[in-house]
């Protein structure tokens, strides 16, 4: 039975990913058939291929920008906005998390890299439920569970940093909010887990790993695996948030 569930279990979420991508691709197909195809028909073959390639590239970006809107809409309609949770990973409550993850991952792996960091990426995260303040920089696509992540004014998320509002513990799935206060900096390739709170103007140095439910006080600098408070001398290493 477990093998059957392992095989069948992912199918609804694969179908959801196909549906979200398909709706967005439909917009791209409409653009190609309605706009580019008539323009390319009279063009000689020598020019048709390069111009056709440019047209397809435009359609791909149309797909991606459409997906930034389609995925959050489906997430809202299917109840994918998350609440804190601790329990079995196979339950009706956990189902919302799988929906949210599916619609986050299909965007992340098919398009989001092209618009990160940019207002387009932040619009997508806001529509997925993330609370984002002013002058925030998100230079990473490794953001999981955006509906339970809060970034206050002036937060910087460095390149390839991971922020996720979930973890596994004792055989349970735990979904817990992540809150990063104003002016805090998350360094390059750092990892922040569920339940973490980071205070104002705190710094997490590059490559660090913050254990679940950790509290980093305002103004402190943390580093390491697992991350701990460190004292930096004047002129010490940069925080590596690029």
C-alpha positions as CSV (number, residue, x, y, z in Angstrom):
1,X,0.0,0.0,0.0
2,X,2.8,2.4,0.8
3,X,4.4,1.8,-2.5
4,X,1.1,2.5,-4.2
5,X,0.7,5.7,-2.3
6,X,4.3,6.7,-3.2
7,X,3.5,6.2,-6.9
8,X,0.0,7.7,-6.9
9,X,0.4,10.4,-4.3
10,X,2.4,12.9,-6.5
11,X,0.1,12.6,-9.5
12,X,-2.5,15.2,-8.4
13,X,0.3,17.7,-7.8
14,X,1.9,16.9,-11.1
15,X,-1.5,17.5,-12.7
16,X,-1.7,20.8,-10.8
17,X,1.7,21.9,-12.1
18,X,0.7,20.9,-15.6
19,X,-2.5,22.8,-15.4
20,X,-0.9,26.0,-14.1
21,X,1.9,25.8,-16.7
22,X,-0.7,24.9,-19.4
23,X,-2.9,27.9,-18.7
24,X,0.2,30.2,-19.0
25,X,1.4,28.5,-22.1
26,X,-2.0,29.0,-23.6
27,X,-1.4,32.8,-23.5
28,X,2.0,32.3,-25.2
29,X,0.4,30.1,-27.9
30,X,-2.3,32.7,-28.5
31,X,0.4,35.3,-28.9
32,X,2.4,33.2,-31.4
33,X,-0.6,32.2,-33.5
34,X,-2.4,35.6,-33.4
35,X,0.6,37.9,-33.8
36,X,3.9,36.3,-34.8
37,X,2.7,33.6,-37.2
38,X,1.0,36.0,-39.6
39,X,4.1,38.2,-39.6
40,X,6.4,35.3,-40.3
41,X,4.4,33.7,-43.1
42,X,5.6,36.0,-45.9
43,X,9.2,36.1,-44.7
44,X,11.8,34.2,-46.7
45,X,13.2,31.1,-45.1
46,X,16.6,32.7,-44.5
47,X,15.0,35.2,-42.1
48,X,12.1,33.0,-40.9
49,X,14.2,30.9,-38.5
50,X,16.1,33.6,-36.6
51,X,12.9,35.8,-36.5
52,X,10.9,32.7,-35.5
53,X,13.4,32.0,-32.7
54,X,13.0,35.6,-31.4
55,X,9.2,35.2,-31.5
56,X,9.4,32.0,-29.5
57,X,11.6,33.7,-26.9
58,X,9.1,36.5,-26.6
59,X,6.4,33.8,-26.2
60,X,8.4,32.1,-23.4
61,X,8.7,35.3,-21.4
62,X,4.9,35.8,-22.0
63,X,4.4,32.4,-20.5
64,X,6.6,33.2,-17.5
65,X,5.0,36.5,-16.8
66,X,1.5,34.9,-17.1
67,X,2.6,32.1,-14.7
68,X,3.5,34.7,-12.1
69,X,-0.2,35.6,-12.0
70,X,-1.8,32.2,-12.7
71,X,0.1,30.3,-9.9
72,X,-1.0,32.7,-7.1
73,X,-4.5,32.7,-8.4
74,X,-4.7,28.9,-8.3
75,X,-3.0,29.0,-4.9
76,X,-5.7,31.3,-3.6
77,X,-8.6,29.3,-5.1
78,X,-7.3,26.0,-3.8
79,X,-6.7,27.2,-0.3
80,X,-2.9,27.2,-0.5
81,X,-2.4,30.0,2.0
82,X,-0.6,28.4,4.9
83,X,-1.2,28.3,8.6
84,X,1.3,27.1,11.3
85,X,1.0,23.3,11.6
86,X,2.7,20.3,13.3
87,X,1.5,16.9,12.4
88,X,1.5,14.1,9.8
89,X,2.7,14.9,6.3
90,X,-0.2,12.8,5.1
91,X,-3.3,14.6,6.2
92,X,-6.0,17.0,4.8
93,X,-4.3,19.9,6.6
94,X,-0.9,19.1,5.0
95,X,-2.6,19.0,1.6
96,X,-2.6,22.8,1.6
97,X,1.1,22.8,2.0
98,X,1.6,20.5,-1.0
99,X,-0.6,22.8,-3.1
100,X,1.4,25.8,-2.0
101,X,4.7,24.0,-2.7
102,X,3.7,22.7,-6.1
103,X,2.7,26.2,-7.3
104,X,5.8,27.7,-5.8
105,X,8.2,25.2,-7.4
106,X,6.6,25.3,-10.9
107,X,7.3,29.0,-11.0
108,X,10.8,28.7,-9.4
109,X,12.1,26.1,-11.8
110,X,10.6,27.2,-15.0
111,X,10.9,31.0,-15.0
112,X,11.6,32.9,-11.7
113,X,15.4,33.0,-12.2
114,X,15.0,35.3,-15.1
115,X,13.2,38.0,-13.1
116,X,15.2,37.7,-9.8
117,X,15.8,40.2,-8.3
118,X,13.2,42.5,-9.8
119,X,9.7,44.0,-9.0
120,X,8.2,41.1,-11.0
121,X,9.6,38.5,-8.5
122,X,8.4,40.6,-5.5
123,X,4.9,41.0,-7.1
124,X,4.7,37.2,-7.4
125,X,5.8,36.6,-3.8
126,X,3.3,39.2,-2.5
127,X,0.5,37.5,-4.5
128,X,1.5,34.2,-2.9
129,X,1.0,35.7,0.5
130,X,4.5,36.9,1.5
131,X,4.5,40.2,3.5
132,X,7.3,42.4,2.1
133,X,8.2,45.9,3.3
134,X,9.7,48.7,1.4
135,X,13.2,48.7,-0.1
136,X,13.5,44.9,0.2
137,X,16.0,43.0,-2.0
138,X,15.4,39.4,-2.7
139,X,18.3,38.0,-4.8
140,X,17.3,34.3,-4.5
141,X,14.7,32.0,-5.9
142,X,15.2,29.5,-3.0
143,X,12.2,30.8,-1.1
144,X,9.8,28.1,0.1
145,X,6.4,28.7,1.8
146,X,6.2,32.4,0.9
147,X,2.7,32.8,2.6
148,X,4.4,32.3,6.0
149,X,7.4,34.6,5.5
150,X,7.6,38.2,6.6
151,X,10.3,40.6,5.4
152,X,10.2,44.0,7.0
153,X,11.6,47.3,5.5
154,X,15.1,47.2,4.1
155,X,15.7,43.5,4.4
156,X,18.3,42.0,2.0
157,X,18.2,38.3,1.0
158,X,21.6,37.4,-0.6
159,X,22.2,35.4,-3.7
160,X,21.1,31.7,-3.5
161,X,20.1,32.1,0.2
162,X,17.3,29.7,1.3
163,X,14.4,30.8,3.4
164,X,11.8,28.1,4.2
165,X,9.0,28.1,6.7
166,X,9.0,24.3,7.2
167,X,11.1,21.4,8.5
168,X,10.7,17.8,9.5
169,X,11.1,16.8,13.2
170,X,10.5,13.5,14.9
171,X,8.5,12.1,11.9
172,X,6.3,15.2,11.8
173,X,5.9,18.0,9.3
174,X,6.3,21.4,11.0
175,X,5.2,24.6,9.3
176,X,6.2,27.7,11.2
177,X,6.4,31.4,10.2
178,X,9.7,33.1,9.5
179,X,10.1,36.7,10.4
180,X,13.0,38.9,9.4
181,X,12.9,42.4,10.9
182,X,13.8,45.7,9.3
183,X,17.4,46.2,8.0
184,X,18.4,42.6,8.5
185,X,20.8,40.9,6.0
186,X,20.8,37.2,5.0
187,X,24.2,36.4,3.4
188,X,25.0,34.5,0.2
189,X,23.9,30.9,0.4
190,X,22.8,31.1,4.0
191,X,19.9,28.9,5.1
192,X,17.0,30.0,7.3
193,X,14.5,27.4,8.6
194,X,11.0,27.5,9.9
195,X,10.2,29.3,13.1
196,X,13.2,31.6,12.9
197,X,13.0,35.2,13.9
198,X,15.8,37.6,13.0
199,X,16.0,41.0,14.7
200,X,16.5,44.5,13.3
201,X,19.8,45.1,11.5
202,X,21.0,41.6,12.4
203,X,23.4,39.9,10.0
204,X,23.6,36.3,9.0
205,X,27.0,35.7,7.3
206,X,27.4,33.8,4.0
207,X,27.0,30.0,4.1
208,X,25.5,29.9,7.6
209,X,22.7,27.6,8.7
210,X,20.1,28.8,11.2
211,X,18.4,26.0,13.1
212,X,14.6,25.9,13.3
213,X,13.0,28.2,16.0
214,X,16.2,30.2,16.5
215,X,15.9,33.8,17.7
216,X,18.6,36.2,16.5
217,X,18.5,39.4,18.5
218,X,18.6,42.8,16.9
219,X,22.0,44.1,15.8
220,X,23.9,40.8,16.3
221,X,26.0,39.0,13.7
222,X,25.7,35.3,13.4
223,X,27.7,32.7,11.4
224,X,28.5,29.0,11.1
225,X,26.8,25.6,11.0
226,X,24.7,25.8,13.1
227,X,24.8,29.6,13.2
228,X,25.9,31.2,16.4
229,X,26.7,34.8,17.5
230,X,30.1,36.0,16.4
231,X,32.1,39.1,17.2
232,X,33.7,40.9,14.2
233,X,36.7,43.1,14.5
234,X,36.5,46.5,12.8
235,X,37.3,46.1,9.2
236,X,36.4,42.4,9.4
237,X,34.9,40.3,6.6
238,X,31.9,41.5,4.7
239,X,28.5,39.9,5.2
240,X,28.5,38.4,1.8
241,X,24.9,39.2,0.9
242,X,25.5,39.6,-2.8
